[in-house]
Amino acid sequence: MMRARDAVSLALLTLPVALYACAGPAPSTTQAPSPAAGGPATISGGPLSTMNMPGVAGQQKACAGPREKTFDLDVIETTGVDLGMGMTFAAWTYNGRIPGPTIEACEGDRVTINVRNRGTTSHGLDTHAMKIDARKYGPVAPGATLKIEKTVDTPGVFMYHCAAGPVTDLHIKSGIHGAMIVYPRNEQLRPAREIVVVESAVYGTRDRNGHIPGTDPAKTAKNDQLFSMFNGRLDNAPVSVNPGDLVRMYFVNVGPGVSAAHVIGSVFDAVYAGAPWVHGVQTFAVPAGAGAMFEFYIPEAGVFPFVDHDKLAFLPFGFALAFASVDVAPGSAVSH
């Protein structure tokens, strides 16, 4: 069997053929039983990860843990985050990374988020998972700490991002964003290989050394990105999976525009973007600022790239996350 990196290179070379063959039945909107109740899954490894995105703890640990959870985030204005492909970006971030750390909670948990502003201008935090007075999201001045507390009662995948009044858009597009998962407490999700994927973009101009010195306000105002990326990288290695695996992706679209989420060579078995689940979906639209759970099977040995079907023009910038089957020695770990 071919190695994962060779396999993904072949897959990207053959993308035009694959895309030509993508036509299929329209997404189903018929309510069906929760996927927790059915569908066999062959699970032969743990959570999945990418270079910038560690594996999740998962529903069992989040919901079995304390019902009061605290998360600490620092706003850091960097001089250069490595994006891969020889490019760096003077990004504004949570904890010095794009995207920020994944926040995992369970339905009914009381969540506290402490945001320490280590930047040079005012910053805050808005999580779409909370029902709360918007004024509690900040912003706060440099050197100050913002404390946000609320019980989360809606399961799903949510975006969180900087809250900075009239310049919020600029701050989000400078890199201050992340994903928050609220697991359902009373619905057991079926066993799956889980991964977090955040789609975002960079708005600026690179110099001769590949450095992007900051975010261009004129480009952000026009949603004119230099490129889009998954999990803050242009060079994600293939994610190693096995034929028969059920993959559950916790997906957030930072933007710009609607993400036409699609897996080349597979069909979403189930999608959750707010009740009810929908099934048998070829491509699912996720607007900017929204999230969804995608479940899909690895149907056979091969390579299955996850793409935004509306932004295929950015494929030369590595804007595809391949799920690839590889030979794995017995008892060894499966990693990206």
Secondary structure, 3 states (H helix, E strand, C coil): CCCHHHHHHHHHHCHHHHHHCCCCCCCCCCCCCCHHHCCCCCCCCCCCCECCECCCCCHHHHHHCCCEEEEEEEEEECCCEEEECCEEECCEEECCECCCCCEEEECCCEEEEEEEECCCCCECCEECCCCCCHHHHCCECCCCEEEEEEECCCCEEEEEECCCHHHHHHHHHCCCEEEEEEECCCCCCCCCEEEEEEEEEECCCCCCCCEECCCCHHHHHCCCCCEEEECCECCCCCEEECCCCEEEEEEEECCCCCEEEEECCCCEEEEECCCCCEEEECEEEECCCEEEEEEEECCCCCEEEEEECCCHHHHHHCCCEEEEECCCCCCCCCCC
